[in-house]
């Protein structure tokens, strides 16, 4: 008896390995996957501007980064004793105007450098709903807790989303024509928009992605949304809020991702990295025992061997 609907998956090329350079942009699910790449010591950069939920925010960020643009003091505003930018997540905000401005512009420089050398760019789209700041007639990436009356809520049409994605592809490939771009839709439901509204939003994203995937080369789709909705349609796979995927669900989707995007040889190296990571986090009962000293020596040898093979790997401990 089969008690689960399986999403068909097909192996993809070019594979991700430890020579790959990975950039991840988009919703908080992009950061979940980015955390996995970080844990396994891949060369990666996740969300230089923080979480970006919708396609227009990602397009704006890519324009600023790829075109070598910089923000000025007049692009920032102050609310609740913090300086913010409407194009970035509040994680880049600060009480100091200078620090906020420097952080934004440094992030743009780093992003341009990373996109220029990337082998794979992963873009996770969260929603088609956007907020337009009435006073400036501009769609913002983040409202920064400004009263909602200052904004007009809009649903990007399929045509709008498609145009944003096309623009984003052109901007990335203006720097890096050979990069592989992988789109996915976040499995996180935006319940605050309403459940019917969330489904409308996701459907616009999915329709747009599949339209452009059929038009461009070196463009792929990873069905994280479909895996969550169809293979993991049980609340035990959700976090306490019943909205976000649980750690188990993220691990499940990551395992599917590994199967189709990561080479077999690289998977073996990932096992070695995980062995070192677990060893570094091990806390013995007796730190002065000969057994623990031997354990640390063996762990050091394993870590050093990985460092010789992959000099980019940096260990926390």
C-alpha positions as CSV (number, residue, x, y, z in Angstrom):
1,X,0.0,0.0,0.0
2,X,1.4,3.4,-1.0
3,X,0.4,6.1,1.5
4,X,2.2,9.0,-0.1
5,X,2.0,10.9,-3.4
6,X,5.5,11.1,-4.8
7,X,6.7,14.1,-6.9
8,X,8.7,12.9,-9.9
9,X,12.2,14.2,-9.8
10,X,14.9,14.1,-12.5
11,X,18.6,14.5,-12.1
12,X,20.0,17.9,-13.1
13,X,23.2,19.2,-14.6
14,X,25.6,20.8,-14.0
15,X,26.0,19.2,-10.6
16,X,26.8,21.2,-7.5
17,X,30.2,20.2,-6.0
18,X,32.8,21.7,-3.8
19,X,34.2,23.8,-6.6
20,X,30.8,25.4,-7.2
21,X,30.0,28.9,-6.1
22,X,26.4,29.3,-5.0
23,X,24.2,32.4,-4.5
24,X,20.8,32.1,-2.9
25,X,18.2,34.8,-3.0
26,X,14.6,35.2,-1.9
27,X,12.3,34.1,0.9
28,X,13.1,32.6,4.3
29,X,13.1,29.1,2.7
30,X,16.1,30.2,0.7
31,X,17.9,30.7,4.0
32,X,16.8,27.2,5.2
33,X,18.6,25.7,2.2
34,X,21.4,28.2,2.5
35,X,22.0,27.0,6.1
36,X,22.4,23.5,4.7
37,X,25.0,24.6,2.2
38,X,26.8,26.5,5.0
39,X,26.7,23.4,7.3
40,X,28.3,21.2,4.6
41,X,30.9,23.9,3.9
42,X,30.0,24.7,0.3
43,X,31.0,28.1,-1.2
44,X,27.8,30.0,-0.8
45,X,26.3,33.4,-0.2
46,X,22.7,33.7,1.0
47,X,20.5,36.8,0.8
48,X,23.0,39.8,1.0
49,X,20.0,42.1,1.5
50,X,18.2,39.7,3.9
51,X,15.0,37.9,3.2
52,X,13.3,39.2,0.0
53,X,9.8,37.8,-0.4
54,X,8.5,38.8,-3.8
55,X,9.9,39.0,-7.4
56,X,9.9,42.8,-7.6
57,X,12.1,43.1,-4.5
58,X,14.6,40.5,-6.0
59,X,14.6,42.3,-9.3
60,X,15.3,45.7,-7.6
61,X,18.2,44.1,-5.6
62,X,19.7,42.5,-8.7
63,X,19.5,45.8,-10.6
64,X,21.4,47.7,-7.8
65,X,24.0,44.9,-7.5
66,X,24.7,44.1,-11.1
67,X,24.7,47.7,-12.3
68,X,27.2,48.8,-9.7
69,X,24.7,51.2,-8.1
70,X,25.1,52.6,-4.5
71,X,22.6,54.0,-2.0
72,X,22.8,57.6,-0.7
73,X,21.7,59.0,2.6
74,X,18.5,60.3,0.9
75,X,17.5,56.7,0.2
76,X,17.2,55.9,3.9
77,X,14.6,56.9,6.5
78,X,14.3,56.7,10.2
79,X,11.6,55.0,12.2
80,X,11.7,53.9,15.8
81,X,15.2,55.1,16.2
82,X,16.4,52.9,13.4
83,X,17.6,53.7,9.9
84,X,16.0,51.6,7.2
85,X,15.9,51.1,3.4
86,X,12.7,50.1,1.7
87,X,14.7,47.8,-0.6
88,X,16.2,45.7,2.1
89,X,15.2,43.5,5.1
90,X,15.3,45.0,8.6
91,X,18.3,42.8,9.4
92,X,20.4,45.5,7.6
93,X,18.8,48.3,9.6
94,X,20.8,50.1,12.4
95,X,20.6,53.0,14.8
96,X,23.5,54.6,12.9
97,X,22.8,56.0,9.5
98,X,26.4,55.5,8.5
99,X,26.5,51.9,9.5
100,X,23.2,51.2,7.7
101,X,24.4,52.9,4.5
102,X,27.8,51.2,4.6
103,X,26.1,47.8,5.2
104,X,23.8,48.2,2.2
105,X,26.5,49.3,-0.2
106,X,29.0,46.7,1.0
107,X,26.3,44.0,0.5
108,X,25.8,45.3,-3.1
109,X,29.6,45.0,-3.8
110,X,29.8,41.5,-2.3
111,X,26.7,40.4,-4.3
112,X,28.1,41.7,-7.6
113,X,31.3,39.8,-6.9
114,X,29.5,36.6,-6.0
115,X,27.1,36.7,-9.0
116,X,30.0,37.3,-11.3
117,X,31.7,34.1,-10.3
118,X,28.7,32.0,-9.4
119,X,28.0,28.6,-11.0
120,X,24.5,28.3,-9.6
121,X,22.0,31.0,-8.5
122,X,19.0,29.7,-6.5
123,X,15.9,32.1,-6.4
124,X,13.1,31.2,-4.0
125,X,9.9,33.1,-4.5
126,X,7.5,33.5,-1.5
127,X,4.6,35.6,-2.6
128,X,3.0,37.7,-5.4
129,X,1.5,40.1,-2.9
130,X,3.4,43.4,-2.7
131,X,3.0,46.7,-0.8
132,X,3.2,50.0,-2.7
133,X,4.2,53.1,-0.7
134,X,1.6,55.7,-1.6
135,X,3.8,58.7,-1.0
136,X,6.5,57.6,-3.4
137,X,4.5,55.3,-5.6
138,X,7.0,52.5,-5.2
139,X,6.8,48.8,-4.4
140,X,8.8,48.1,-1.3
141,X,10.7,44.9,-0.2
142,X,9.9,45.5,3.4
143,X,7.4,47.8,5.2
144,X,9.6,48.1,8.4
145,X,6.4,48.3,10.6
146,X,5.3,51.6,9.1
147,X,1.5,51.8,9.5
148,X,-0.4,49.9,6.8
149,X,-2.4,52.9,5.8
150,X,0.7,54.3,4.2
151,X,0.7,51.4,1.7
152,X,-1.6,50.0,-1.0
153,X,-1.6,46.2,-1.2
154,X,-1.5,44.7,-4.7
155,X,-1.3,41.3,-6.3
156,X,1.3,41.1,-9.1
157,X,-0.3,39.5,-12.2
158,X,1.2,36.5,-13.9
159,X,2.5,39.0,-16.6
160,X,4.0,41.2,-13.9
161,X,5.8,38.3,-12.2
162,X,7.0,37.0,-15.6
163,X,8.5,40.4,-16.4
164,X,10.3,40.6,-13.1
165,X,11.8,37.1,-13.6
166,X,12.9,37.9,-17.1
167,X,14.5,41.1,-16.0
168,X,16.2,39.2,-13.1
169,X,17.6,36.6,-15.5
170,X,18.9,39.3,-17.9
171,X,20.6,41.2,-15.0
172,X,22.3,38.1,-13.6
173,X,23.5,37.0,-17.1
174,X,24.7,40.5,-17.9
175,X,27.5,39.6,-15.5
176,X,27.6,35.9,-15.8
177,X,26.2,34.4,-19.1
178,X,26.9,30.8,-18.2
179,X,25.4,30.6,-14.7
180,X,22.7,28.0,-14.0
181,X,19.6,29.6,-12.5
182,X,17.2,27.5,-10.4
183,X,13.8,28.8,-9.3
184,X,11.7,27.3,-6.6
185,X,8.5,28.4,-4.7
186,X,8.6,28.6,-1.0
187,X,6.4,26.1,0.8
188,X,5.7,28.6,3.5
189,X,2.0,29.7,3.3
190,X,1.5,33.4,3.8
191,X,-1.5,33.0,6.0
192,X,-1.8,36.7,6.9
193,X,-2.8,37.4,3.3
194,X,-5.6,34.8,3.7
195,X,-5.5,31.2,2.5
196,X,-7.4,31.7,-0.7
197,X,-5.2,34.8,-1.4
198,X,-2.1,32.8,-0.7
199,X,-3.1,30.2,-3.2
200,X,-3.8,32.9,-5.8
201,X,-0.3,34.3,-5.1
202,X,1.5,31.0,-5.3
203,X,-0.3,30.1,-8.6
204,X,0.9,33.3,-10.2
205,X,4.5,32.5,-9.2
206,X,4.3,28.9,-10.4
207,X,2.7,29.9,-13.7
208,X,5.3,32.5,-14.4
209,X,8.3,30.3,-13.5
210,X,7.1,27.5,-15.8
211,X,6.5,30.0,-18.6
212,X,10.1,31.3,-18.5
213,X,11.7,27.9,-17.8
214,X,10.4,26.8,-21.2
215,X,11.9,29.9,-22.9
216,X,15.4,30.0,-21.5
217,X,18.4,27.7,-21.5
218,X,20.2,26.8,-18.2
219,X,17.1,27.5,-16.2
220,X,15.5,24.9,-13.9
221,X,12.7,24.5,-11.4
222,X,12.9,22.6,-8.1
223,X,9.5,21.6,-6.7
224,X,10.0,22.3,-3.0
225,X,6.4,23.7,-2.8
226,X,4.9,20.6,-4.5
227,X,7.0,18.3,-2.2
228,X,5.6,20.0,0.8
229,X,2.0,20.2,-0.4
230,X,1.8,16.7,-1.8
231,X,4.4,14.4,-0.2
232,X,4.3,16.0,3.3
233,X,0.6,16.8,3.6
234,X,0.5,16.1,7.3
235,X,0.7,18.6,10.2
236,X,3.6,16.6,11.8
237,X,5.8,18.2,9.0
238,X,4.9,21.7,10.1
239,X,6.4,23.9,12.8
240,X,4.5,25.0,15.9
241,X,2.8,27.8,13.9
242,X,1.3,25.2,11.5
243,X,2.6,27.4,8.7
244,X,6.4,26.9,8.4
245,X,8.0,23.6,7.5
246,X,9.4,21.8,10.4
247,X,13.1,20.8,10.7
248,X,12.1,17.3,9.6
249,X,10.3,18.7,6.5
250,X,13.3,20.9,5.6
251,X,15.6,17.9,6.0
252,X,13.3,15.8,3.7
253,X,13.2,18.5,1.0
254,X,17.0,18.9,1.3
255,X,17.5,15.2,0.8
256,X,15.4,15.4,-2.4
257,X,17.5,18.3,-3.6
258,X,20.7,16.5,-2.9
259,X,19.6,13.5,-5.0
260,X,19.1,15.6,-8.2
261,X,21.6,18.4,-7.9
262,X,24.6,17.1,-6.0
263,X,27.2,14.6,-7.4
264,X,27.8,11.2,-5.8
265,X,31.4,12.1,-5.1
266,X,30.4,15.3,-3.4
267,X,27.8,13.5,-1.3
268,X,30.7,11.3,0.1
269,X,32.6,14.5,1.0
270,X,29.5,15.9,2.7
271,X,29.5,12.8,4.9
272,X,33.1,13.5,5.9
273,X,32.2,17.2,6.7
274,X,29.2,16.1,8.8
275,X,31.4,13.7,10.7
276,X,33.8,16.6,11.6
277,X,30.9,18.9,12.4
278,X,29.3,16.4,14.8
279,X,32.7,15.7,16.4
280,X,33.3,19.4,17.0
281,X,30.0,19.7,18.7
282,X,30.6,16.6,20.9
283,X,30.7,17.3,24.6
284,X,32.4,14.5,26.6
285,X,31.8,13.7,30.3
286,X,35.6,13.8,31.0
287,X,37.6,16.3,28.9
288,X,40.9,15.1,30.4
289,X,40.5,11.4,29.6
290,X,43.0,9.7,27.2
291,X,40.0,8.5,25.2
292,X,38.9,12.0,24.5
293,X,42.4,13.2,23.7
294,X,42.6,10.4,21.1
295,X,39.2,11.4,19.7
296,X,40.4,15.0,19.3
297,X,43.6,14.0,17.6
298,X,41.7,11.8,15.1
299,X,39.2,14.6,14.5
300,X,42.0,17.1,13.9
301,X,43.5,14.8,11.2
302,X,40.1,14.5,9.5
303,X,39.6,18.3,9.6
304,X,43.1,19.0,8.3
305,X,42.7,16.6,5.5
306,X,39.5,18.4,4.4
307,X,41.3,21.7,4.6
308,X,44.1,20.5,2.4
309,X,41.6,19.3,-0.2
310,X,39.2,22.2,0.1
311,X,41.1,25.3,1.5
312,X,37.9,27.4,1.5
313,X,36.4,25.4,4.4
314,X,36.3,27.3,7.6
315,X,35.5,25.6,10.9
316,X,33.8,27.3,13.9
317,X,35.8,25.4,16.5
